[in-house]
C-alpha cells in the first residue's frame, strides 16, 4: 500500500496544466523509493567499482576483483553479496572458484549513464563559478 502526498491549496497562482503534466509522468512514491534504494546501492565506492570492473573485464573472482580495486576480499565479498541480492551481479562456479559478472539483464541505461558518463563527469576539472 502506497501513501500518497496530500496537496495543500496554494495562496499563489499555479499553472494547472504543468502541474497535471508533472503529476501524470512522475514515478509513484513506491517506484521512487525502489529507485533511490538502487541508486544508494551503487553510491558506495567499492560497489560502484565492482560494477565498473565487471563491465570492463566481463567476469572476475573475488580475489582478482580485490586486486583490481585495491580493496580487501571482505569488502569485495560484502559488496558482491549486496549486488547479487539486488540482481545486478551473478556468479558462475568453476570448480571451487566463483566468477562474478554483471547479470544478463543489467540495465543498459544504468551501465551507460552511471558506469560511464557519470564517471567521466567526475574526471573533469571542477568549474569554479565567479
KOLKOLFI-673747 format. One record per residue (C-alpha): residue number from 1; chain; x, y, z. Coordinates in Angstrom, 3 decimals. Example, Ala and Ser with C-alpha at 12.3 -4.5 7.8 and 13.67 -1.06 7.14 Angstrom:
2
1, A, 12.300, -4.500, 7.800
2, A, 13.670, -1.060, 7.140
END
This chain:
130
1, A, 0.000, 0.000, 0.000
2, A, 1.457, 3.342, -1.074
3, A, 0.817, 6.538, 0.839
4, A, 0.219, 9.481, -1.476
5, A, 1.088, 13.040, -0.531
6, A, -1.738, 15.392, 0.304
7, A, -1.684, 18.551, -1.791
8, A, -2.452, 21.672, 0.169
9, A, -4.064, 24.619, -1.632
10, A, -1.647, 27.362, -2.609
11, A, -2.182, 31.038, -1.921
12, A, -0.428, 31.961, -5.159
13, A, -1.442, 31.244, -8.761
14, A, -0.232, 27.953, -10.215
15, A, -0.060, 26.519, -13.716
16, A, -2.569, 23.652, -13.524
17, A, -1.580, 22.225, -16.916
18, A, 2.088, 21.901, -15.979
19, A, 1.237, 20.566, -12.545
20, A, -1.030, 17.931, -14.120
21, A, 1.687, 17.003, -16.636
22, A, 4.291, 16.638, -13.870
23, A, 1.955, 14.545, -11.727
24, A, 0.982, 12.246, -14.606
25, A, 4.608, 11.498, -15.516
26, A, 6.099, 11.321, -12.055
27, A, 7.008, 7.944, -10.552
28, A, 4.833, 6.797, -7.666
29, A, 6.231, 7.037, -4.141
30, A, 6.828, 3.267, -4.196
31, A, 8.706, 3.465, -7.515
32, A, 10.751, 6.423, -6.262
33, A, 11.600, 4.511, -3.091
34, A, 12.805, 1.471, -5.071
35, A, 14.829, 3.709, -7.397
36, A, 16.542, 5.544, -4.552
37, A, 17.313, 2.176, -2.965
38, A, 19.024, 1.046, -6.173
39, A, 20.917, 4.309, -6.559
40, A, 22.085, 4.219, -2.942
41, A, 23.266, 0.647, -3.506
42, A, 25.617, 1.773, -6.264
43, A, 26.543, 5.021, -4.478
44, A, 29.101, 3.071, -2.413
45, A, 32.618, 3.429, -3.908
46, A, 33.503, -0.278, -3.588
47, A, 30.214, -1.486, -5.087
48, A, 30.388, 1.047, -7.937
49, A, 33.955, -0.017, -8.721
50, A, 32.938, -3.699, -8.632
51, A, 30.278, -2.986, -11.248
52, A, 32.736, -0.970, -13.320
53, A, 35.413, -3.689, -13.129
54, A, 32.923, -6.394, -14.125
55, A, 31.705, -4.254, -17.011
56, A, 35.187, -3.795, -18.478
57, A, 36.512, -7.310, -17.744
58, A, 33.359, -9.431, -18.192
59, A, 33.998, -11.650, -15.152
60, A, 36.341, -11.859, -12.173
61, A, 36.654, -13.923, -8.994
62, A, 36.680, -12.241, -5.574
63, A, 40.469, -12.267, -5.255
64, A, 41.006, -10.755, -8.691
65, A, 38.328, -8.147, -8.025
66, A, 40.058, -7.223, -4.759
67, A, 43.364, -6.804, -6.586
68, A, 41.773, -4.746, -9.350
69, A, 40.004, -2.477, -6.850
70, A, 42.838, -2.213, -4.350
71, A, 40.370, -3.394, -1.701
72, A, 40.364, -6.346, 0.651
73, A, 38.427, -9.527, -0.099
74, A, 35.973, -8.951, 2.760
75, A, 34.905, -5.600, 1.269
76, A, 34.512, -7.174, -2.173
77, A, 32.615, -10.211, -0.835
78, A, 30.192, -7.984, 1.067
79, A, 29.682, -5.715, -1.945
80, A, 29.092, -8.679, -4.228
81, A, 26.546, -10.153, -1.818
82, A, 24.512, -6.927, -1.898
83, A, 24.812, -6.623, -5.675
84, A, 23.738, -10.259, -6.142
85, A, 20.750, -9.755, -3.839
86, A, 19.712, -6.770, -5.971
87, A, 20.021, -8.926, -9.103
88, A, 22.791, -6.816, -10.642
89, A, 25.552, -9.456, -10.436
90, A, 25.528, -13.230, -10.940
91, A, 28.132, -15.894, -10.227
92, A, 29.404, -18.830, -12.261
93, A, 31.143, -21.624, -10.379
94, A, 34.121, -23.354, -11.976
95, A, 35.400, -25.958, -9.535
96, A, 35.998, -24.087, -6.286
97, A, 36.231, -20.652, -7.915
98, A, 33.196, -18.429, -8.396
99, A, 33.441, -15.970, -11.264
100, A, 31.251, -12.897, -10.983
101, A, 29.741, -10.973, -13.869
102, A, 27.035, -8.415, -14.480
103, A, 23.602, -10.009, -14.770
104, A, 22.396, -10.581, -18.330
105, A, 19.519, -8.183, -17.715
106, A, 21.735, -5.496, -16.129
107, A, 20.008, -2.246, -17.134
108, A, 21.823, -0.770, -20.131
109, A, 20.954, 2.840, -19.175
110, A, 22.447, 2.217, -15.729
111, A, 25.590, 0.837, -17.352
112, A, 25.857, 3.668, -19.845
113, A, 24.972, 6.582, -17.590
114, A, 26.194, 5.561, -14.132
115, A, 29.185, 3.461, -15.056
116, A, 30.452, 5.518, -17.960
117, A, 29.048, 9.010, -18.401
118, A, 28.874, 9.946, -14.720
119, A, 32.354, 8.567, -14.054
120, A, 33.644, 10.647, -16.974
121, A, 31.995, 13.741, -15.490
122, A, 33.878, 13.160, -12.238
123, A, 37.166, 13.121, -14.166
124, A, 36.657, 16.659, -15.482
125, A, 38.222, 19.570, -13.618
126, A, 35.828, 21.377, -11.296
127, A, 34.340, 24.531, -12.768
128, A, 34.742, 27.478, -10.430
129, A, 31.911, 29.983, -10.579
130, A, 32.842, 33.638, -10.354
END
